[in-house]
Amino acid sequence: MQEEVPSQFSRLEKEKNLSIDEQYIQMVTQDLLNQMDGRINEYVSQLPATEEGRGYTDEECASIVEQIKRDIVMAVERHLEINITGRRETNEDNGDQ
């Protein structure tokens, strides 16, 4: 998480020609970390019931990790669109008037 979220922001900064404050990236990273337990529990609850004492298979764990990675990518992209790009476009529109 500590590497994935900043990496996502870095990629999107380059793609969209933006500059995003490091503190902002850390705040978003922390917010996503705070949501992680709930997400893991949600995905685990969707797995078929396991026999008592049996752990989850490597495939099941890998599936949950991949789902969470997809969630992170989507969350960062959505967050950027709503909170950064939208704000930037509004400021540019105001400057043109």
Phi, psi and chi 1 to 4 in degrees:
 res  aa     phi    psi   chi1   chi2   chi3   chi4
   1 MET       -  -43.6 -178.6   70.3   76.7      -
   2 GLN   -64.8  -22.2  -64.3  -67.0  -17.8      -
   3 GLU  -100.7  -38.0  -66.3  174.2   14.0      -
   4 GLU   -66.2  -46.4 -170.8   69.0   29.1      -
   5 VAL   -66.5  -50.3  173.6      -      -      -
   6 PRO   -59.4  -35.3  -26.6   35.7      -      -
   7 SER   -63.3  -41.3  172.5      -      -      -
   8 GLN   -62.0  -46.9  -83.7  -67.3   -4.6      -
   9 PHE   -61.6  -41.6  -90.0  105.9      -      -
  10 SER   -60.0  -45.3  179.0      -      -      -
  11 ARG   -61.5  -45.6  178.1 -176.8   63.5   80.8
  12 LEU   -70.5  -32.4  -68.4  167.6      -      -
  13 GLU   -59.1  -45.0  -82.0 -178.8  -55.5      -
  14 LYS   -66.4  -45.3  -69.7  174.2 -174.1  168.0
  15 GLU   -62.8  -38.7  -75.7  178.8   13.9      -
  16 LYS  -105.2    6.4  -61.8 -177.5 -177.8  -70.4
  17 ASN    54.5   54.3 -164.1   28.2      -      -
  18 LEU  -118.4  164.7  -62.3  170.6      -      -
  19 SER  -128.8  118.4  177.1      -      -      -
  20 ILE  -116.6  130.6  -57.9  170.7      -      -
  21 ASP   -61.2  137.8 -176.3   74.2      -      -
  22 GLU   -60.0  -38.0 -175.8   63.4   33.4      -
  23 GLN   -63.5  -36.6  -71.5  179.5  -22.9      -
  24 TYR   -64.2  -43.3 -172.4   78.9      -      -
  25 ILE   -62.7  -41.1  -65.5  170.0      -      -
  26 GLN   -64.8  -38.2  -70.8  175.1    1.2      -
  27 MET   -63.4  -44.8  179.4 -167.7   72.3      -
  28 VAL   -65.2  -42.1  171.8      -      -      -
  29 THR   -58.0  -46.5  -58.3      -      -      -
  30 GLN   -63.9  -40.4 -173.1   59.6   47.6      -
  31 ASP   -60.5  -44.0 -176.6   49.0      -      -
  32 LEU   -66.5  -37.8  -70.5  169.8      -      -
  33 LEU   -61.5  -39.2  -83.0  169.4      -      -
  34 ASN   -64.3  -26.1  -67.8  -18.5      -      -
  35 GLN   -89.1   -9.8  -62.5  175.2   37.9      -
  36 MET   -61.6  -45.9 -159.0   53.0   40.1      -
  37 ASP   -58.1  -43.1  -75.7  -15.2      -      -
  38 GLY   -63.2  -40.7      -      -      -      -
  39 ARG   -65.7  -44.8  -66.2 -133.8  177.9 -111.6
  40 ILE   -60.4  -47.1  -68.6  169.8      -      -
  41 ASN   -60.1  -39.4  -71.3  -26.0      -      -
  42 GLU   -61.7  -47.6  178.5 -176.7  -29.5      -
  43 TYR   -68.7  -37.1  -70.6  128.6      -      -
  44 VAL   -64.1  -38.7  166.6      -      -      -
  45 SER   -66.7  -19.2   72.6      -      -      -
  46 GLN   -84.9  -11.7  -65.6  172.8    9.2      -
  47 LEU   -75.0  154.1  -66.4  173.1      -      -
  48 PRO   -59.6  148.5  -15.1   23.2      -      -
  49 ALA   -57.0  140.5      -      -      -      -
  50 THR  -102.9  156.9   61.3      -      -      -
  51 GLU   -68.0  145.9  -62.9  172.2   16.2      -
  52 GLU   -57.6  132.1 -167.9  169.9  -35.4      -
  53 GLY    88.1  -14.8      -      -      -      -
  54 ARG   -87.1  131.9 -178.6 -177.2   80.1   81.4
  55 GLY   -81.8 -178.2      -      -      -      -
  56 TYR   -85.8  148.1  -64.0  100.9      -      -
  57 THR   -73.5  163.3   66.3      -      -      -
  58 ASP   -59.1  -36.8  -70.9  -16.3      -      -
  59 GLU   -65.7  -41.6  -68.7   81.7   15.5      -
  60 GLU   -64.6  -43.3  -69.8  168.1  -31.3      -
  61 CYS   -63.9  -43.2  -67.8      -      -      -
  62 ALA   -63.4  -37.6      -      -      -      -
  63 SER   -63.2  -43.7  173.6      -      -      -
  64 ILE   -64.0  -42.7  -69.7  171.4      -      -
  65 VAL   -60.4  -44.0  168.4      -      -      -
  66 GLU   -64.5  -40.4  -72.7  -54.3  -49.3      -
  67 GLN   -62.6  -41.5  -72.1  174.4  -55.9      -
  68 ILE   -67.3  -39.6  -69.5  171.0      -      -
  69 LYS   -61.3  -42.4  -76.4 -177.2  178.6 -178.3
  70 ARG   -63.0  -41.2  -78.5 -167.4  -58.9  -88.9
  71 ASP   -59.5  -42.2  -73.0   -9.7      -      -
  72 ILE   -63.0  -47.5  -69.4  168.9      -      -
  73 VAL   -58.5  -47.4  169.0      -      -      -
  74 MET   -65.3  -40.5  -72.3  175.6   28.3      -
  75 ALA   -64.5  -43.4      -      -      -      -
  76 VAL   -66.0  -43.7  168.9      -      -      -
  77 GLU   -63.0  -45.4  -72.6  176.9   -5.3      -
  78 ARG   -63.6  -43.2 -108.9 -174.2  -82.8  133.3
  79 HIS   -61.2  -43.6 -172.9   80.7      -      -
  80 LEU   -63.0  -45.4 -175.8   67.8      -      -
  81 GLU   -61.2  -44.1  -73.1  174.1   11.9      -
  82 ILE   -77.5  -46.6  -67.0  168.3      -      -
  83 ASN   -96.8  -26.6  -63.5  -61.9      -      -
  84 ILE  -106.1  -59.1  -56.1  -65.1      -      -
  85 THR   -62.1  -44.9  -54.4      -      -      -
  86 GLY   -60.3  -43.7      -      -      -      -
  87 ARG   -64.4  -41.5 -160.3  176.7  -34.3  155.2
  88 ARG   -64.3  -45.0 -178.5  170.7  176.8 -111.6
  89 GLU   -64.6  -38.1  -70.5  169.6   -3.0      -
  90 THR   -63.1  -43.8  -58.9      -      -      -
  91 ASN   -65.2  -39.2  -69.9  -18.6      -      -
  92 GLU   -65.7  -40.9  -72.4  174.9   -5.6      -
  93 ASP   -61.7  -41.4  -69.9  -16.9      -      -
  94 ASN   -65.3  -33.2  -68.5  -22.5      -      -
  95 GLY   -72.4  -22.6      -      -      -      -
  96 ASP   -82.6  -12.7  -69.4  -19.5      -      -
  97 GLN   -84.8      -  -66.0  177.0   -5.7      -
